[in-house]
Amino acid sequence: MGRLNKELGLLQGTGMMATSLLGTGIFVVPAVAAGIAGTSSLWAWLLLMVLVLPVAFTFARLGQSYPHAGGAPHLIGRALGPSMEKLAAFLFLAVLPVGLPAALTLTAGFWHALFALSNTQDLLIQLGTLGLILLLGSRKTSASGLVQLLIALAIVLLLLAIWWAGELLAARPAFPALTQVQWQLMPAALAVMFWCYVGLEAFTHMGEEFRNPQRDFPLALLFGVLLAGLVYLGCALAVIKFGVFGDELTNTTSIPVLMAGLFGEQARWAAALVGYLACFASINIYVQGFARLLWSLADEGKLPAGLARRNRHGAPFTALTWVIGACALCVMAAWLFRLPLEVLIRYANGNFILVYGLAMVAGVRLLHGVYRGLALIGSLLCLGVFVSLGLEAAYALTLGAGFIGWRYWHGRGNIRPLGPIHKDS
């Protein structure tokens, strides 16, 4: 019997997966990528969809075989030993100081498109968003699943409205001929675009809460990945056709500007609202994933037992409260020191990709047949992306080295590169 309520179905899971990938990226990254590589970025979107599939299939198979609220760190621990599980959990949680402030800054940015907000009002919007996540997380998991599904539908409907009003449905896609693609610009574009597929590992925390994880979890993950990829491509085609990309201000307001141009100024409100909800959905799945990671570790005696308490709805509310509190402190620190958004995102990327790589190595050890081959390909992909980050990977490497050094210094066990293998079921 599972430790958490089994309430999620295929549609809810697909909505949660898709919105966790769309999130802050859908209204910004297509324009940024177009600014880097122009029409060549369209081929980059198709290439990225193909490249990310081995990672998605590996996570889907691992989540199907080992549904657990511990998510990626638990999977890494099964394959590489408890010390590596703790390292992965530490890297995952260490995203909070940089990743969450960045996402909440983008979330508040949609209200800047509507109102002239002061810095203090900006902070209040970010803290208020965390309060809404705390309220939603205190309810049953099915409530979050329904909200995420509705947000995913709203994003798709907004994009369809843009395509209909902009007569894109009848137009020929703006893909350049392969001989005209600026291949030298692809690595820089892909490095930015990979941010859009950060979210696969957070979804693995929800595997234990599916009514039928063997069937619905992998399907929800794969359907969500494909849906998000098509939405990103559709958005990229729109911003390129209408030329709403270029400098940073244009990129961050591309969709509200496009909506206002097609439907009038009042449509700017609709775009800002959907943009805020998309960001909210992405942050919500991450915060809920962090909370379940803490709860799972506490339930297994690896963290203080108080974090394993659940409320009357069966939600890990104590762990969620601690995560929300930590997020609030990080947001206030970022606001106080005026940390640049781009720096926060780049540092967070390093942590995510490193955890991805460790999970892919776990897949190589835990899985068999074609899935082992896919995990190996995923490992090489993550290695390539991590190397391409260059100095931007220093945050993750420094944290990892510091954690290992702290473990040795306190004599609490060695970080063994490999541990006992748990056979695939």
VOPAGU-2260 file (C-alpha; in pm, 1 decimal, decimal comma):
REM VOPAGU-2260
SITE   aa  ch    i         X         Y         Z
SITE  MET   A    0       0,0       0,0       0,0
SITE  GLY   A    1     133,5     347,5     -90,6
SITE  ARG   A    2     225,9     599,2     176,6
SITE  LEU   A    3      43,2     889,8       9,6
SITE  ASN   A    4    -310,0     920,1    -129,4
SITE  LYS   A    5    -345,6     768,3    -477,9
SITE  GLU   A    6    -563,2    1028,1    -652,4
SITE  LEU   A    7    -400,5    1121,1    -982,6
SITE  GLY   A    8    -528,2     996,7   -1318,6
SITE  LEU   A    9    -388,2    1022,6   -1671,6
SITE  LEU   A   10    -543,5    1359,1   -1763,6
SITE  GLN   A   11    -446,9    1525,9   -1435,5
SITE  GLY   A   12     -95,8    1385,4   -1458,9
SITE  THR   A   13     -56,8    1501,7   -1820,3
SITE  GLY   A   14    -168,3    1851,2   -1718,9
SITE  MET   A   15      76,4    1859,9   -1428,1
SITE  MET   A   16     364,6    1741,1   -1648,2
SITE  ALA   A   17     290,3    1982,3   -1932,7
SITE  THR   A   18     251,4    2287,1   -1709,7
SITE  SER   A   19     566,2    2202,4   -1514,1
SITE  LEU   A   20     757,4    2218,4   -1844,5
SITE  LEU   A   21     576,8    2519,9   -1990,1
SITE  GLY   A   22     579,8    2735,9   -1679,5
SITE  THR   A   23     797,1    3044,5   -1703,0
SITE  GLY   A   24     950,4    2943,1   -2034,7
SITE  ILE   A   25     651,1    2951,4   -2268,9
SITE  PHE   A   26     619,5    3330,8   -2285,3
SITE  VAL   A   27     992,2    3409,9   -2284,1
SITE  VAL   A   28    1220,2    3135,0   -2419,2
SITE  PRO   A   29    1080,7    3108,4   -2777,6
SITE  ALA   A   30    1149,9    3478,4   -2827,2
SITE  VAL   A   31    1494,5    3453,9   -2663,6
SITE  ALA   A   32    1587,2    3157,1   -2884,6
SITE  ALA   A   33    1463,4    3344,4   -3192,6
SITE  GLY   A   34    1679,3    3638,9   -3090,5
SITE  ILE   A   35    1982,2    3409,2   -3081,5
SITE  ALA   A   36    1928,8    3196,9   -3392,0
SITE  GLY   A   37    1643,3    3358,2   -3586,6
SITE  THR   A   38    1439,0    3117,3   -3798,6
SITE  SER   A   39    1705,1    2849,8   -3740,0
SITE  SER   A   40    1569,0    2820,2   -3384,8
SITE  LEU   A   41    1264,6    2639,4   -3528,4
SITE  TRP   A   42    1484,0    2345,0   -3623,9
SITE  ALA   A   43    1645,1    2369,9   -3278,8
SITE  TRP   A   44    1303,5    2314,2   -3118,3
SITE  LEU   A   45    1248,2    1997,4   -3321,7
SITE  LEU   A   46    1601,6    1880,3   -3245,0
SITE  LEU   A   47    1554,0    1940,6   -2873,3
SITE  MET   A   48    1227,3    1744,0   -2870,9
SITE  VAL   A   49    1413,4    1446,4   -3020,3
SITE  LEU   A   50    1712,7    1480,1   -2787,3
SITE  VAL   A   51    1504,1    1499,9   -2470,9
SITE  LEU   A   52    1301,2    1186,9   -2550,3
SITE  PRO   A   53    1567,5     941,5   -2418,0
SITE  VAL   A   54    1570,4    1134,0   -2089,5
SITE  ALA   A   55    1190,5    1135,9   -2076,1
SITE  PHE   A   56    1161,5     763,8   -2156,4
SITE  THR   A   57    1419,1     684,1   -1887,6
SITE  PHE   A   58    1237,0     887,9   -1623,6
SITE  ALA   A   59     907,9     732,1   -1732,1
SITE  ARG   A   60    1042,1     376,5   -1700,0
SITE  LEU   A   61    1210,1     448,5   -1366,0
SITE  GLY   A   62     896,9     614,8   -1229,6
SITE  GLN   A   63     684,5     324,9   -1351,3
SITE  SER   A   64     909,1      63,0   -1195,6
SITE  TYR   A   65     984,4     250,4    -872,2
SITE  PRO   A   66     699,6     493,7    -791,6
SITE  HIS   A   67     817,5     685,6    -487,7
SITE  ALA   A   68     770,1    1033,9    -338,3
SITE  GLY   A   69    1148,8    1061,5    -310,5
SITE  GLY   A   70    1168,4    1117,4    -687,1
SITE  ALA   A   71    1503,3    1136,8    -864,7
SITE  PRO   A   72    1717,7    1123,3    -544,8
SITE  HIS   A   73    1541,8     801,8    -439,0
SITE  LEU   A   74    1607,4     647,4    -781,0
SITE  ILE   A   75    1971,9     752,5    -761,6
SITE  GLY   A   76    1995,5     601,2    -412,5
SITE  ARG   A   77    1856,8     267,8    -530,7
SITE  ALA   A   78    2127,2     240,0    -793,7
SITE  LEU   A   79    2424,8     423,3    -647,8
SITE  GLY   A   80    2378,9     391,4    -272,4
SITE  PRO   A   81    2239,0     607,1      11,1
SITE  SER   A   82    2528,6     853,5       8,6
SITE  MET   A   83    2460,5     944,1    -353,7
SITE  GLU   A   84    2090,6     975,5    -271,4
SITE  LYS   A   85    2175,7    1235,5      -9,4
SITE  LEU   A   86    2403,6    1417,0    -252,6
SITE  ALA   A   87    2129,1    1427,0    -517,3
SITE  ALA   A   88    1871,6    1542,2    -262,3
SITE  PHE   A   89    2108,8    1816,3    -148,2
SITE  LEU   A   90    2166,4    1934,8    -507,2
SITE  PHE   A   91    1793,3    1925,4    -571,7
SITE  LEU   A   92    1710,5    2130,5    -261,8
SITE  ALA   A   93    2002,0    2366,5    -330,6
SITE  VAL   A   94    1807,8    2491,4    -634,2
SITE  LEU   A   95    1580,5    2678,8    -393,9
SITE  PRO   A   96    1815,4    2975,0    -326,8
SITE  VAL   A   97    1854,7    3049,9    -698,5
SITE  GLY   A   98    1580,3    2880,6    -900,7
SITE  LEU   A   99    1272,6    2982,0    -703,2
SITE  PRO   A  100    1358,2    3355,1    -682,1
SITE  ALA   A  101    1419,7    3353,3   -1058,0
SITE  ALA   A  102    1084,9    3186,9   -1130,7
SITE  LEU   A  103     896,3    3416,0    -893,5
SITE  THR   A  104    1062,3    3721,1   -1048,0
SITE  LEU   A  105     931,4    3612,2   -1388,0
SITE  THR   A  106     590,9    3546,0   -1231,7
SITE  ALA   A  107     567,1    3898,2   -1091,9
SITE  GLY   A  108     688,9    4034,0   -1424,5
SITE  PHE   A  109     351,8    3968,1   -1589,0
SITE  TRP   A  110     189,5    4216,2   -1353,2
SITE  HIS   A  111     450,1    4474,6   -1455,3
SITE  ALA   A  112     300,5    4450,0   -1805,0
SITE  LEU   A  113     -26,8    4580,2   -1658,7
SITE  PHE   A  114      69,9    4808,6   -1371,1
SITE  ALA   A  115     355,6    5034,0   -1265,2
SITE  LEU   A  116     468,4    4840,3    -957,1
SITE  SER   A  117     722,5    4943,1    -696,7
SITE  ASN   A  118     992,9    4705,8    -575,5
SITE  THR   A  119     799,2    4647,9    -253,9
SITE  GLN   A  120     480,1    4561,0    -443,8
SITE  ASP   A  121     683,7    4324,9    -658,8
SITE  LEU   A  122     805,6    4144,3    -345,1
SITE  LEU   A  123     450,4    4123,8    -207,0
SITE  ILE   A  124     328,4    3959,9    -528,8
SITE  GLN   A  125     604,1    3699,6    -502,9
SITE  LEU   A  126     528,4    3624,5    -137,2
SITE  GLY   A  127     155,6    3616,1    -212,7
SITE  THR   A  128     220,3    3356,5    -484,0
SITE  LEU   A  129     397,5    3138,8    -226,5
SITE  GLY   A  130      95,3    3178,9       1,7
SITE  LEU   A  131    -135,3    3050,7    -273,3
SITE  ILE   A  132      92,3    2749,7    -326,6
SITE  LEU   A  133      80,8    2675,8      46,1
SITE  LEU   A  134    -299,4    2695,2      42,8
SITE  LEU   A  135    -331,0    2470,7    -262,8
SITE  GLY   A  136     -74,9    2225,1    -126,1
SITE  SER   A  137    -273,2    2182,6     194,1
SITE  ARG   A  138    -558,1    2025,6      -3,4
SITE  LYS   A  139    -576,3    1684,9    -169,3
SITE  THR   A  140    -335,6    1616,0    -453,9
SITE  SER   A  141    -626,6    1585,3    -696,0
SITE  ALA   A  142    -697,6    1957,1    -640,2
SITE  SER   A  143    -350,2    2051,6    -765,3
SITE  GLY   A  144    -388,0    1810,8   -1056,6
SITE  LEU   A  145    -717,4    1970,0   -1164,9
SITE  VAL   A  146    -577,8    2323,1   -1140,3
SITE  GLN   A  147    -269,4    2227,8   -1340,8
SITE  LEU   A  148    -484,4    2063,4   -1611,1
SITE  LEU   A  149    -702,2    2375,6   -1646,5
SITE  ILE   A  150    -393,0    2595,9   -1673,7
SITE  ALA   A  151    -248,3    2370,2   -1945,6
SITE  LEU   A  152    -575,8    2399,3   -2139,9
SITE  ALA   A  153    -569,8    2779,6   -2100,7
SITE  ILE   A  154    -217,8    2797,3   -2246,5
SITE  VAL   A  155    -315,9    2581,3   -2544,1
SITE  LEU   A  156    -633,4    2786,0   -2606,9
SITE  LEU   A  157    -438,7    3114,4   -2595,8
SITE  LEU   A  158    -189,8    2981,7   -2849,1
SITE  LEU   A  159    -469,5    2855,6   -3075,0
SITE  ALA   A  160    -629,5    3201,5   -3057,3
SITE  ILE   A  161    -301,4    3359,2   -3170,5
SITE  TRP   A  162    -270,8    3112,5   -3457,9
SITE  TRP   A  163    -632,6    3170,3   -3564,2
SITE  ALA   A  164    -622,4    3550,8   -3549,7
SITE  GLY   A  165    -275,6    3562,4   -3704,1
SITE  GLU   A  166    -384,2    3330,9   -3990,4
SITE  LEU   A  167     -99,7    3094,3   -3909,4
SITE  LEU   A  168    -312,3    2786,0   -3968,5
SITE  ALA   A  169    -320,3    2854,9   -4343,2
SITE  ALA   A  170      34,5    2990,2   -4368,1
SITE  ARG   A  171     337,5    2784,8   -4459,4
SITE  PRO   A  172     565,4    2722,6   -4156,4
SITE  ALA   A  173     870,2    2949,0   -4157,8
SITE  PHE   A  174    1125,5    2666,5   -4136,6
SITE  PRO   A  175    1436,6    2756,8   -4335,7
SITE  ALA   A  176    1589,4    2501,9   -4573,4
SITE  LEU   A  177    1848,7    2281,5   -4405,4
SITE  THR   A  178    2116,3    2434,7   -4627,2
SITE  GLN   A  179    2026,9    2778,9   -4488,5
SITE  VAL   A  180    2025,9    2684,1   -4119,5
SITE  GLN   A  181    2288,4    2867,1   -3914,9
SITE  TRP   A  182    2420,4    2558,5   -3739,5
SITE  GLN   A  183    2689,7    2753,2   -3554,0
SITE  LEU   A  184    2415,0    2929,7   -3357,3
SITE  MET   A  185    2242,5    2607,5   -3252,9
SITE  PRO   A  186    2449,9    2532,0   -2936,4
SITE  ALA   A  187    2380,5    2875,2   -2787,0
SITE  ALA   A  188    2008,4    2845,5   -2865,6
SITE  LEU   A  189    1982,8    2490,0   -2730,2
SITE  ALA   A  190    2159,9    2591,3   -2408,2
SITE  VAL   A  191    1881,6    2842,2   -2343,0
SITE  MET   A  192    1601,4    2618,4   -2466,5
SITE  PHE   A  193    1699,4    2324,8   -2243,4
SITE  TRP   A  194    1556,2    2527,3   -1953,9
SITE  CYS   A  195    1211,9    2451,9   -2097,7
SITE  TYR   A  196    1252,7    2080,2   -2027,6
SITE  VAL   A  197    1369,5    2120,4   -1671,8
SITE  GLY   A  198    1085,8    1966,6   -1472,7
SITE  LEU   A  199    1102,0    1597,7   -1558,0
SITE  GLU   A  200    1276,3    1512,8   -1231,6
SITE  ALA   A  201    1026,3    1709,7   -1021,8
SITE  PHE   A  202     740,1    1507,6   -1169,6
SITE  THR   A  203     893,7    1179,7   -1050,2
SITE  HIS   A  204     802,5    1280,1    -693,9
SITE  MET   A  205     434,5    1243,2    -786,5
SITE  GLY   A  206     461,7     880,0    -906,5
SITE  GLU   A  207     346,9     737,7    -573,4
SITE  GLU   A  208      17,6     933,9    -595,0
SITE  PHE   A  209    -114,8     788,2    -922,6
SITE  ARG   A  210    -408,0     551,3    -895,8
SITE  ASN   A  211    -244,7     328,7   -1157,4
SITE  PRO   A  212     126,0     424,0   -1169,1
SITE  GLN   A  213     224,2     129,3   -1388,7
SITE  ARG   A  214      -0,2     251,2   -1670,4
SITE  ASP   A  215     -69,2     622,4   -1614,8
SITE  PHE   A  216     261,3     761,8   -1485,0
SITE  PRO   A  217     475,9     693,4   -1796,0
SITE  LEU   A  218     193,5     794,2   -2029,4
SITE  ALA   A  219     133,2    1120,0   -1840,5
SITE  LEU   A  220     504,5    1202,0   -1850,7
SITE  LEU   A  221     541,7    1128,9   -2223,0
SITE  PHE   A  222     214,0    1296,5   -2326,4
SITE  GLY   A  223     308,9    1599,5   -2116,9
SITE  VAL   A  224     654,4    1622,4   -2277,7
SITE  LEU   A  225     511,2    1600,4   -2629,9
SITE  LEU   A  226     232,5    1849,8   -2555,0
SITE  ALA   A  227     479,7    2098,7   -2410,3
SITE  GLY   A  228     713,0    2054,8   -2708,4
SITE  LEU   A  229     434,6    2124,1   -2958,1
SITE  VAL   A  230     320,4    2431,2   -2762,9
SITE  TYR   A  231     675,5    2568,9   -2756,1
SITE  LEU   A  232     712,4    2511,6   -3129,8
SITE  GLY   A  233     376,9    2676,9   -3197,9
SITE  CYS   A  234     473,8    2976,8   -2989,0
SITE  ALA   A  235     811,0    3002,1   -3165,4
SITE  LEU   A  236     639,8    3003,3   -3506,1
SITE  ALA   A  237     412,7    3286,5   -3389,7
SITE  VAL   A  238     682,6    3514,7   -3244,8
SITE  ILE   A  239     899,4    3464,9   -3555,5
SITE  LYS   A  240     615,0    3537,3   -3799,0
SITE  PHE   A  241     524,7    3863,1   -3625,2
SITE  GLY   A  242     881,5    3959,5   -3533,9
SITE  VAL   A  243     816,3    4008,4   -3161,4
SITE  PHE   A  244    1166,3    3921,1   -3047,1
SITE  GLY   A  245    1499,9    4094,8   -3011,7
SITE  ASP   A  246    1615,1    4272,7   -2696,4
SITE  GLU   A  247    1541,3    4154,7   -2342,1
SITE  LEU   A  248    1235,2    4378,1   -2291,8
SITE  THR   A  249    1080,1    4265,7   -2620,7
SITE  ASN   A  250    1146,3    3900,3   -2542,1
SITE  THR   A  251     988,2    3909,3   -2196,2
SITE  THR   A  252     672,7    4085,4   -2322,6
SITE  SER   A  253     643,3    3911,7   -2659,8
SITE  ILE   A  254     313,7    3728,7   -2603,9
SITE  PRO   A  255     125,6    4013,0   -2427,4
SITE  VAL   A  256     239,9    4249,3   -2705,9
SITE  LEU   A  257     133,7    3999,0   -2971,6
SITE  MET   A  258    -206,9    3950,5   -2808,4
SITE  ALA   A  259    -259,5    4327,2   -2785,1
SITE  GLY   A  260    -171,7    4367,2   -3152,9
SITE  LEU   A  261    -410,0    4092,3   -3265,8
SITE  PHE   A  262    -706,3    4146,4   -3032,7
SITE  GLY   A  263    -664,5    4496,0   -2883,6
SITE  GLU   A  264    -522,6    4626,6   -2558,0
SITE  GLN   A  265    -775,1    4437,6   -2344,5
SITE  ALA   A  266    -618,2    4110,2   -2463,4
SITE  ARG   A  267    -298,0    4209,5   -2281,8
SITE  TRP   A  268    -484,1    4125,4   -1959,7
SITE  ALA   A  269    -567,7    3775,6   -2082,6
SITE  ALA   A  270    -206,2    3711,9   -2183,7
SITE  ALA   A  271     -74,5    3841,9   -1851,1
SITE  LEU   A  272    -322,3    3628,8   -1655,2
SITE  VAL   A  273    -241,5    3309,7   -1847,5
SITE  GLY   A  274     130,0    3388,6   -1818,4
SITE  TYR   A  275     100,6    3429,4   -1442,7
SITE  LEU   A  276     -95,9    3105,0   -1411,2
SITE  ALA   A  277     161,5    2920,3   -1624,0
SITE  CYS   A  278     441,1    3040,4   -1395,3
SITE  PHE   A  279     232,4    2957,1   -1089,7
SITE  ALA   A  280     173,7    2603,7   -1218,2
SITE  SER   A  281     543,8    2546,0   -1278,1
SITE  ILE   A  282     645,8    2677,2    -936,7
SITE  ASN   A  283     367,0    2479,5    -770,5
SITE  ILE   A  284     484,4    2144,1    -908,2
SITE  TYR   A  285     840,2    2219,5    -797,4
SITE  VAL   A  286     748,2    2328,4    -447,5
SITE  GLN   A  287     518,1    2028,0    -405,7
SITE  GLY   A  288     802,2    1806,7    -531,1
SITE  PHE   A  289    1047,5    1958,5    -282,3
SITE  ALA   A  290     798,0    1904,5       0,1
SITE  ARG   A  291     747,3    1539,9     -92,4
SITE  LEU   A  292    1121,3    1486,3    -106,1
SITE  LEU   A  293    1158,8    1617,4     250,1
SITE  TRP   A  294     855,1    1419,9     365,1
SITE  SER   A  295     985,6    1098,1     209,4
SITE  LEU   A  296    1329,5    1136,4     367,0
SITE  ALA   A  297    1169,6    1205,3     706,4
SITE  ASP   A  298     927,8     912,0     668,8
SITE  GLU   A  299    1227,7     684,7     611,2
SITE  GLY   A  300    1408,8     819,0     917,7
SITE  LYS   A  301    1667,4    1018,4     720,8
SITE  LEU   A  302    1538,8    1356,8     845,5
SITE  PRO   A  303    1359,2    1464,7    1167,9
SITE  ALA   A  304    1033,6    1274,8    1217,2
SITE  GLY   A  305     831,2    1595,6    1250,2
SITE  LEU   A  306     864,1    1655,8     877,6
SITE  ALA   A  307     675,3    1331,2     810,1
SITE  ARG   A  308     346,5    1461,7     952,4
SITE  ARG   A  309      46,5    1482,2     719,6
SITE  ASN   A  310    -266,4    1690,7     759,3
SITE  ARG   A  311    -625,6    1563,9     750,9
SITE  HIS   A  312    -623,9    1567,2     370,6
SITE  GLY   A  313    -320,1    1338,3     363,1
SITE  ALA   A  314     -90,6    1614,7     233,9
SITE  PRO   A  315     268,1    1647,6     369,6
SITE  PHE   A  316     181,4    1991,4     507,3
SITE  THR   A  317     461,5    2022,8     764,3
SITE  ALA   A  318     730,2    1961,2     502,8
SITE  LEU   A  319     551,3    2196,1     264,1
SITE  THR   A  320     544,7    2470,7     528,0
SITE  TRP   A  321     920,5    2440,3     578,3
SITE  VAL   A  322     979,7    2454,8     202,0
SITE  ILE   A  323     756,4    2762,2     165,6
SITE  GLY   A  324     938,4    2927,9     454,0
SITE  ALA   A  325    1276,1    2858,6     293,3
SITE  CYS   A  326    1147,3    2991,4     -40,4
SITE  ALA   A  327    1025,3    3311,3     125,5
SITE  LEU   A  328    1366,3    3370,6     284,1
SITE  CYS   A  329    1543,3    3310,8     -50,2
SITE  VAL   A  330    1305,3    3545,5    -230,9
SITE  MET   A  331    1363,0    3821,4      23,1
SITE  ALA   A  332    1740,5    3772,6       1,2
SITE  ALA   A  333    1733,9    3792,7    -379,6
SITE  TRP   A  334    1511,0    4101,3    -360,2
SITE  LEU   A  335    1730,4    4267,4     -97,8
SITE  PHE   A  336    2057,6    4210,4    -284,6
SITE  ARG   A  337    1904,8    4270,1    -631,4
SITE  LEU   A  338    2050,2    3947,3    -772,6
SITE  PRO   A  339    2034,0    3941,5   -1156,2
SITE  LEU   A  340    1771,0    3711,3   -1303,6
SITE  GLU   A  341    2001,6    3562,3   -1567,0
SITE  VAL   A  342    2261,0    3463,5   -1307,3
SITE  LEU   A  343    1999,1    3290,5   -1093,4
SITE  ILE   A  344    1868,2    3088,0   -1388,0
SITE  ARG   A  345    2213,1    2978,2   -1507,4
SITE  TYR   A  346    2316,1    2858,6   -1162,1
SITE  ALA   A  347    1990,8    2665,6   -1120,4
SITE  ASN   A  348    2041,0    2500,4   -1459,6
SITE  GLY   A  349    2369,6    2345,1   -1346,8
SITE  ASN   A  350    2205,4    2176,6   -1047,5
SITE  PHE   A  351    1918,4    2038,2   -1251,0
SITE  ILE   A  352    2137,5    1895,0   -1524,9
SITE  LEU   A  353    2373,0    1734,0   -1272,5
SITE  VAL   A  354    2078,8    1561,9   -1100,1
SITE  TYR   A  355    1948,5    1457,5   -1444,0
SITE  GLY   A  356    2285,6    1303,1   -1526,8
SITE  LEU   A  357    2296,9    1107,6   -1201,4
SITE  ALA   A  358    1941,4     983,5   -1264,4
SITE  MET   A  359    2039,7     868,0   -1613,1
SITE  VAL   A  360    2337,4     676,9   -1465,6
SITE  ALA   A  361    2090,9     520,9   -1220,8
SITE  GLY   A  362    1881,2     418,1   -1520,6
SITE  VAL   A  363    2181,3     246,2   -1677,9
SITE  ARG   A  364    2222,6      37,3   -1361,8
SITE  LEU   A  365    1855,6     -29,1   -1282,1
SITE  LEU   A  366    1699,4     -82,1   -1624,1
SITE  HIS   A  367    1746,1    -349,7   -1887,8
SITE  GLY   A  368    1726,5    -391,8   -2264,0
SITE  VAL   A  369    1630,6     -92,9   -2475,7
SITE  TYR   A  370    1563,9     122,2   -2168,0
SITE  ARG   A  371    1923,3      77,6   -2054,3
SITE  GLY   A  372    2037,1     198,4   -2396,6
SITE  LEU   A  373    1808,4     502,0   -2372,8
SITE  ALA   A  374    1944,3     578,8   -2025,4
SITE  LEU   A  375    2298,4     565,2   -2163,5
SITE  ILE   A  376    2207,6     807,1   -2441,9
SITE  GLY   A  377    2042,2    1031,4   -2182,1
SITE  SER   A  378    2359,3    1023,6   -1971,8
SITE  LEU   A  379    2570,3    1137,7   -2266,0
SITE  LEU   A  380    2320,4    1411,9   -2349,8
SITE  CYS   A  381    2324,6    1545,0   -1992,1
SITE  LEU   A  382    2704,4    1533,5   -1989,1
SITE  GLY   A  383    2719,9    1733,2   -2310,5
SITE  VAL   A  384    2478,2    1997,7   -2185,0
SITE  PHE   A  385    2657,3    2022,7   -1850,1
SITE  VAL   A  386    2995,3    2070,6   -2019,6
SITE  SER   A  387    2845,4    2336,8   -2246,9
SITE  LEU   A  388    2749,9    2541,2   -1939,4
SITE  GLY   A  389    3118,2    2611,1   -1875,4
SITE  LEU   A  390    3169,9    2839,9   -1577,0
SITE  GLU   A  391    2793,4    2849,0   -1520,3
SITE  ALA   A  392    2819,8    2493,6   -1383,6
SITE  ALA   A  393    3044,9    2616,4   -1100,3
SITE  TYR   A  394    2752,6    2658,9    -858,9
SITE  ALA   A  395    2653,9    2291,0    -884,8
SITE  LEU   A  396    3012,9    2164,1    -879,4
SITE  THR   A  397    3103,5    2379,7    -578,3
SITE  LEU   A  398    2797,0    2264,2    -385,3
SITE  GLY   A  399    2861,4    1900,0    -472,0
SITE  ALA   A  400    3227,2    1920,2    -371,9
SITE  GLY   A  401    3136,0    2103,8     -51,5
SITE  PHE   A  402    2879,0    1840,5      41,6
SITE  ILE   A  403    3125,2    1557,3     -18,9
SITE  GLY   A  404    3393,3    1737,6     182,6
SITE  TRP   A  405    3150,3    1799,9     468,3
SITE  ARG   A  406    3055,6    1430,9     475,3
SITE  TYR   A  407    3418,1    1322,1     496,0
SITE  TRP   A  408    3506,3    1588,4     750,7
SITE  HIS   A  409    3231,6    1477,1     988,0
SITE  GLY   A  410    3308,8    1107,6     934,5
SITE  ARG   A  411    2953,0    1017,9     842,2
SITE  GLY   A  412    3039,8     775,4     565,5
SITE  ASN   A  413    3211,2     794,8     236,6
SITE  ILE   A  414    3053,3     894,4     -90,1
SITE  ARG   A  415    3072,3     567,5    -276,2
SITE  PRO   A  416    3045,6     605,1    -652,2
SITE  LEU   A  417    2837,4     291,4    -681,4
SITE  GLY   A  418    2618,3     102,0    -439,1
SITE  PRO   A  419    2399,3    -207,3    -434,1
SITE  ILE   A  420    2171,0    -253,0    -730,1
SITE  HIS   A  421    1801,8    -313,1    -673,1
SITE  LYS   A  422    1671,9    -536,3    -947,3
SITE  ASP   A  423    1418,2    -391,7   -1189,6
SITE  SER   A  424    1075,8    -532,4   -1125,0
